[in-house]
Each structure stands twice: as C-alpha cells, then as structure tokens.
Amino acid sequence: MPDDELILRPIGFIRTEKKPLKFDARHQPDERQAETSRLELLPGDKYQKALKDLAGFDRIWLLWWFHRNKDWRPEVLPPRGPSKRRGVFATRSPHRPNPLGITPVQLLAVKKGYLLLGPCDLVDGTPVFDIKPYIPAYDSFPEAKSGWIAEVDAALAAPPAFRVAFTEAANEHLAWLRDSWGIDFRDRMTEMLARDPSPHRTRRIRSRHGDLFDIGCGAWFAVFQVEGDLVTVRHLKPAFPLKFLTDPARPVIPDKEAQLAFRKRWPAFVD
Ligand SMILES: C[S@@+](CC[C@H](N)C(=O)[O-])C[C@H]1O[C@@H](n2cnc3c(N)ncnc32)[C@H](O)[C@@H]1O
C-alpha cells in the first residue's frame, strides 16, 4: 500500500427511510421530524463490547462516508443563499476530496447489534466508520463565528422578499399530484421561490424563453414568471422527456407513472 493511502473499514451501516436526492430532503438533520434511524453494526462481540458505557450520552458523533459521491470540486455552490461558489472546505458539501461526513445525532437507545438514532442526514445504506460521544463541554462553542453561513442565515431570517401566487392550472396540477399520487412539494417550492426566484444551479432554477423561468422539484418542473415582487407559478410539467419515460433500459425514474399520466392528461403543458 502506498504511504499516502490509508484504509478505513465500516463498523456498520445506516438504515433509514430517507430516500436519496429527495427534493424536500433537508441538508442537515431536521430534529422537528419524528423519524428514527438505526446504525446496524457488523456482527461480532467486539463491536458489542465497544458500545459499553455509551448509553447515557444524549448524542453521538457519527463519522461516515458519502458513498454515493464519485467526484469532488474545490469550489461548490451551496444550496442556500445567493448564487455564489464557496471553497469546499468552508462548506458541508458532500463533494469533498475524502468524502467524510460528520453528524452529531441523538442516541435514543443502545440495543444488541444496533443503535437507535434520532433524525439524521445519512441516506439508507451509508457506511459508518466510527462513533464518538458528543460532549457539549468539548464539542460546543455557541459563540463561535460561522463566516458566510451567518450572513446567509441573517438574510434567510428576514421576511421573504417575494409573494408567490398560482394560476388556476398550477393549482389544478398541484392538487392532482397531491391527491392522486401523494406527491406534494408545494410548500417547499413556495418557500424557495419566496426567498429568491433568481437562476441558481443547485436550486435548479433556470431561465427559459421570454420572461419565463422554471424550478426543478424532484421529477417535476414548475414554470413561473416574476413581475416586481410577485412570482406567479403558471403550470407544472414532467422533468423527464418522453423518450426516457418509455425506455425500458431506464427502469428507475422517480414518479414515472405520474409523469406519464400527466402527459396524457395535459399534453398542452408538456414541451
Ligand atoms: C449537506 S450534507 C451534510 C452532511 C454532514 N452533516 C456533514 O457535515 O458532514 C448532507 C446531505 O448529504 C447527502 N447524503 C447523505 N448520505 C449520503 C451518502 N451516503 N452519499 C452521498 N450523499 C449523501 C444527503 O442528501 C444530505 O442531505
């Protein structure tokens, strides 16, 4: 093994309901959610012994691997705030030279072979390398400055700069998606447009022709217009082209049946 390489082996894997790349997935654990996750340890007495004395800590650090990432970039575009690239080491982006994640997660229970955890930001199947107790006296510095994040947080704490309205068609599309397919991104999309509807790669907002824009919401686009401080969502449309939706070689397309049904029902709203 070359001197500049180190080997890490997982101690276990996260099991969670969290689906990868969901439009409404939060970027840090959302502790208002009542969700739980499990850290399933690899078999063996050694790991079970290593958990001794862990009960009693409210929180633990998980050290883990962004195993779904294949690349890294020195500068990244964070999803929140203005469209401005930041050095990756000044962010929590998954696109790192060594894609290591750290999360201070709630420890709900220590069980035989697994830990029961509170909400976390790891997708199902994520390999975990280590566990350490979270110790507020050592790990928490609430007065510490947080650079550009503080500026973005202050901007986000201000009232939203835009009002968001929906045409009759947009309302009809959103209600159909919610009632017939259980797909509901209205609140998240409204929140994003009310903050800042300007083009942004990570937020998937782009300029279309004329004065129209669209925002990507999972497998859907919402087409909108901006006049002064008013954002009007005109209609939705499926994000995947028909040739992808009907290609049997691409079996895993999110909301595939709903996208096909939308095309049939509202052909005039599809490119
Ligand atoms: C913005 S990162 C922050 C992670 C962590 N709190 C940190 O600072 O290391 C969290 C996002 O990583 C993504 N993610 C979670 N598990 C992943 C994995 N195994 N591979 C790639 N991306 C993952 C999820 O989309 C989640 O919203």
Ligand as a Chemical Component Dictionary entry (heavy atoms), coordinates in Angstrom:
data_LIG
# 
_chem_comp.id                   LIG 
_chem_comp.type                 NON-POLYMER 
_chem_comp.pdbx_formal_charge   0 
_chem_comp.three_letter_code    LIG 
# 
loop_
_chem_comp_atom.comp_id 
_chem_comp_atom.atom_id 
_chem_comp_atom.alt_atom_id 
_chem_comp_atom.type_symbol 
_chem_comp_atom.charge 
_chem_comp_atom.model_Cartn_x 
_chem_comp_atom.model_Cartn_y 
_chem_comp_atom.model_Cartn_z 
_chem_comp_atom.pdbx_ordinal 
LIG C1  C1  C 0  -25.064 18.695 3.156  1  
LIG S1  S1  S 1  -24.500 17.126 3.654  2  
LIG C2  C2  C 0  -24.011 17.494 5.307  3  
LIG C3  C3  C 0  -23.504 16.251 5.965  4  
LIG C4  C4  C 0  -22.937 16.310 7.386  5  
LIG N1  N1  N 0  -23.781 16.931 8.329  6  
LIG C5  C5  C 0  -21.536 16.834 7.365  7  
LIG O1  O1  O 0  -21.300 17.978 7.603  8  
LIG O2  O2  O -1 -20.648 16.036 7.060  9  
LIG C6  C6  C 0  -25.979 16.183 3.903  10 
LIG C7  C7  C 0  -26.540 15.649 2.605  11 
LIG O3  O3  O 0  -25.706 14.609 2.130  12 
LIG C8  C8  C 0  -26.459 13.702 1.335  13 
LIG N2  N2  N 0  -26.046 12.347 1.696  14 
LIG C9  C9  C 0  -26.373 11.638 2.790  15 
LIG N3  N3  N 0  -25.817 10.425 2.774  16 
LIG C10 C10 C 0  -25.088 10.362 1.623  17 
LIG C11 C11 C 0  -24.263 9.349  1.044  18 
LIG N4  N4  N 0  -24.083 8.190  1.642  19 
LIG N5  N5  N 0  -23.680 9.618  -0.144 20 
LIG C12 C12 C 0  -23.866 10.816 -0.771 21 
LIG N6  N6  N 0  -24.647 11.817 -0.265 22 
LIG C13 C13 C 0  -25.251 11.589 0.921  23 
LIG C14 C14 C 0  -27.938 13.923 1.676  24 
LIG O4  O4  O 0  -28.568 14.378 0.502  25 
LIG C15 C15 C 0  -27.909 15.005 2.765  26 
LIG O5  O5  O 0  -28.938 15.957 2.558  27 
# 
loop_
_chem_comp_bond.comp_id 
_chem_comp_bond.atom_id_1 
_chem_comp_bond.atom_id_2 
_chem_comp_bond.value_order 
_chem_comp_bond.pdbx_ordinal 
LIG C1  S1  SING 1  
LIG S1  C2  SING 2  
LIG S1  C6  SING 3  
LIG C2  C3  SING 4  
LIG C3  C4  SING 5  
LIG C4  N1  SING 6  
LIG C4  C5  SING 7  
LIG C5  O1  DOUB 8  
LIG C5  O2  SING 9  
LIG C6  C7  SING 10 
LIG C7  O3  SING 11 
LIG C7  C15 SING 12 
LIG O3  C8  SING 13 
LIG C8  N2  SING 14 
LIG C8  C14 SING 15 
LIG N2  C9  SING 16 
LIG N2  C13 SING 17 
LIG C9  N3  DOUB 18 
LIG N3  C10 SING 19 
LIG C10 C11 SING 20 
LIG C10 C13 DOUB 21 
LIG C11 N4  SING 22 
LIG C11 N5  DOUB 23 
LIG N5  C12 SING 24 
LIG C12 N6  DOUB 25 
LIG N6  C13 SING 26 
LIG C14 O4  SING 27 
LIG C14 C15 SING 28 
LIG C15 O5  SING 29 
# 
